[in-house]
Amino acid sequence: MTSPITAPLTTPQRCDRCVARAAFVAHVPGGGELLFCGHHHRRHREGLLASGALVWPLPVDVAVDTRDDAA
């Protein structure tokens, strides 16, 4: 099975419940997406699956390197 993500993600995405980096995307019935960090994914996983949402892990390479190149 392949991920429904078709466009490459170029900037870090944030969890819809907190400021942490998103690790999962949930496609909810009726349309729309929710992004979750690992903590909130574990906390809401049962409810998401019960509602018929499709949940996928985000690619690890979503993160952007923020180190200063001038150093």
Summary of the structure (lengths in Angstrom):
residues: 71
radius of gyration: 13.7
end to end distance: 42.9
largest distance: 49.6
contacts: 154
relative contact order: 0.27
helix: 23%
strand: 20%
